[in-house]
């Protein structure tokens, strides 16, 4: 994917567009990190997300918020921080991953980080990630440790991706990728409604052979809130989409069948208990 296609969104300062942020009024040098938040009717937690970002070193990042046309108090909260957000826009989209794509096209930073509207950074998250970008400048991406409701998720085991999706810490707050590397991978495939991040990672690791590193277990960069997007989707829909992602990426069909049988067995065993 070329640079021109990846950066196809231009910010146009027209009144009919519901948008804002300091990028509309001033030019600035691209920061180290572009933080992308997709939100739709997220007034319950987005203030906490923004606040956690504002605690970071402001010289390190730009924050881009893509709102899907919220009709609750989300926009009021975003406008409250208008002068501290690089750019925000509110319009209907084709779902979560379409919003991520818009944000990635708008990103100017050397690295891109997704932070969902119900998650938040730890106090020194960007400072810690910056150290890793300096220590491992040749790595395409970083997986940071993330605290979830049941414990800390950490590490990165790329060899597991062909039979398990449990090979990384977290997509939101925990995934950091070079913008130049993201251009090689392309955008999220929006035909996948629930786990386009799995498809993205498969293309990134298996097809593009990009390399990454993980922070240590106690080097926590994000806090992942319980009850997120995928947790509300029926198991059957998630299961079918996961298999489609593997098949559409030309993974061995017999291996996919074995994975399917194993997951069905585990699922029903859990229900019976």
N, C-alpha and C positions, 0 to 999 in steps of 0.2 A: 504494500500500500504506500503510495507516495505522499510526501509532505503536503502537497497542494490539496489533495482530497481529504486528508485528515484534518486540515485546518480550514475547512470550507465555510465555517460560520464567521461572519463578520459582525461586530457590534455596530448597529446603526442607531443613532440617537434620534428616534422619532417618537412623538408623543403617543401615537396609537399603540405602541408596544409597551406592555406593562413590564418594565424592567428598571434597574437602578444600579447603584454601586459607584465607587470612585473611578473605575476604569472609563466611565462615560465622560469624565471631566478632566482627567489628567493622564499623561503618559508616564511610564515608569519602566525601569529595567526589569526584565523577567526575573522572578524569585527562584529560589532553589526548589520549592515545592508548590504544586497546584493542588489544592484540596477541593474535592468535588462532593457536594451533597445534593442528593435527589430527595425530594419531599412531595407528599400529597396529603393534605389534611393532617399535618403532623404537629399541631400546636401543643400537644401534651409534653413533648420532649425536645423539640428543636431549639428552644432557648438554652437548654443545658448543653446541647451539641455546640452551638455557636460560642457559648461562654467558655467551653473547654478549649476551643480553638484560639480565642482571644487571650488565653493564658500563655500561649506559645510566643516565642520571639517574633514580632511582627515583620522583621526584616527577612525572615525565612520563607514566608508563604504568601499566597493569594488564595482567597476563599471564593469559590464559585458555587452558587446555589441555583439548582434547576427545579422550579416548582411546577407541578402538573396542573395548575389551575385550581388551587385549594379554595374551598368555600367556608373554611372555619377561620380561626384567628392566626393561622400561619403567616399570612402576608403582613399582618400588623406587627408580628414579632420580627420578621425579616426587615421591615422598613425601620424599625427601632434601631437596628444596627447598620443602616444604609451606608454611613460614612466609613464603616470598618469592613465592609464586604466588598471585594474587588468587583464582582458583578453578580447580579441575580436577575432571573427572568421568570415570569409566570405565564404559562400557556399550556393548552392541552397537549399531551404527548401520547406515545404508543406504549407506555408502560415504563417500569423502572429502568430497564436497560437502554431504552431509547433516551431517557434522561441522562444516563451515564455517558452515552455517546455524545450528546450535545455538550456536556461538560468537558469531555476529553478534547473535543474540537476547539473549545474556547481556551483550553489550558495553555499557558505560556511558560510555565516552570520547567526545570530540567527533569523533575520527577513528578509523577502523578499519584495521588493517594485518594481513594474512595473513603468517605466517612458518612455512613447513613444517618438519617435525621433522628434516630433514637439511640445512637451510640455516641461515645465521647472519647477524647484523648486523655491520657494521663498527663500530669503537669509538665513533665519534661520530655514528652513524646518526640517532638521534632528535633530537639537537641540530641536525643539518643539516635534517632534515625540518621541525622546529619553525620554523626561519628562513623556510622556504618558506610555511608556513601563515600566518605573520605578514606576509610580503611580498605574498602573494596570497590574502587572506582570502575573496575572492568565488569562487575556483576550487573546483569540486566534488571534484576528485581530483588526485593527484600521481603521476607515474611517476618513481621514482628509478633512477639508474644502478645496474646490478648486474654483478658480475664472475662470468662463467661460465668453464668450463674452457678455452675457446678465446679468451677476450678479454672486453672490456667491452661490454655491451649497454646502449644509452642512447637517449634521445630519445622523442618521441611525435608520430606523424603520423596524425591521425584520418582524413584523406582516403583513406588506404590500406585502411581496414577493410572496404570493400565488395568488395575483390578480393584482399586478403591479410591474414593474421593477424599478419604481422610488422610491426606498426605501433607496438609498445610494448616496454618493456624486459623486465619480468618480473612475473608474478602474485605469486609468493612473494618477500617482502622488498621488492619494488619497487613495489607498488601500495598507495596510501594514499587512502582515500575518507572524506569527511565522513559521519558517521553519519546526519545529516539527509538527505543525498543518497542514501545507501544505502537508506533507507526508500522513497524515490521509485522506485528501480530494483526493489526487492523482493529476494527471496532467490535463491540459485542453484537452477536447475532440475535436480533430481536424476535426471530421466529421461536426462540426458546423463552418462555414466559417466566419460568421459575428458577432455572439454574444456568443461565447464559454464562455465568462466571466459570462453571465447570468446562464448558466448551472453550471459553477464552483460555483457560489454563492448559487445556489439552493442546490447543494450537500453539500456545506459547512454549510449552516444554517439549512435546513430542514432535510437532511439525516444524517449528522454527528453531528448536535446539537452543533456546535461550537458557542462561544459567543464573542461579540465584543463591542467596544466603539467608540464614535465619538468625534472629537475635537469640540470646541466651534465655533460658526459661524465666528468670526473674527480671529480665529487661522488658517489662510490659509497656506497650505503647498505646493500647486501647482497652476500653471497657465495653463489652458487647451486651446490650440489654436483652433480656429474655422476652420472647413474644414478638420477634421480628417478622419480616415479610414471609420467608419460606415456612415458618412454623405454623402459619395459618392455612397452608395449602394441604389438601387431602393427600395421604401417603401414595395412593394409586397414581395420581397425576405426577407427583415428583418422581416416582419409580419409573414410569413410562418415559418421561422426558430424559432421565438419566441414561436409559438404554438407547434412546434415539440419538443422543449426543455421541455415544460410543460408536454406534453403527454408522452414523453420518460422517464420522471422522475415520471411517474405513478400518476400524479395529476388527480383529479376527472374530468372525461371527460365532464360532464355537466357544471362544473364551467369553464372549458376551453372554451366551446362553448359560454357561457355568456360573457366571457372576449373578445372573438373574435368578437361577435356581437357589443359589446360596442366600441371596437377599430375601427371597420369598420364605425360605426355611427359617431364617432368623426372625423375620417379621411375625410369622405365625407362632413361633416358639415364644416370643415376647408376649403376644396376646394371650396365649394359653396360660402363661404364668400369672 
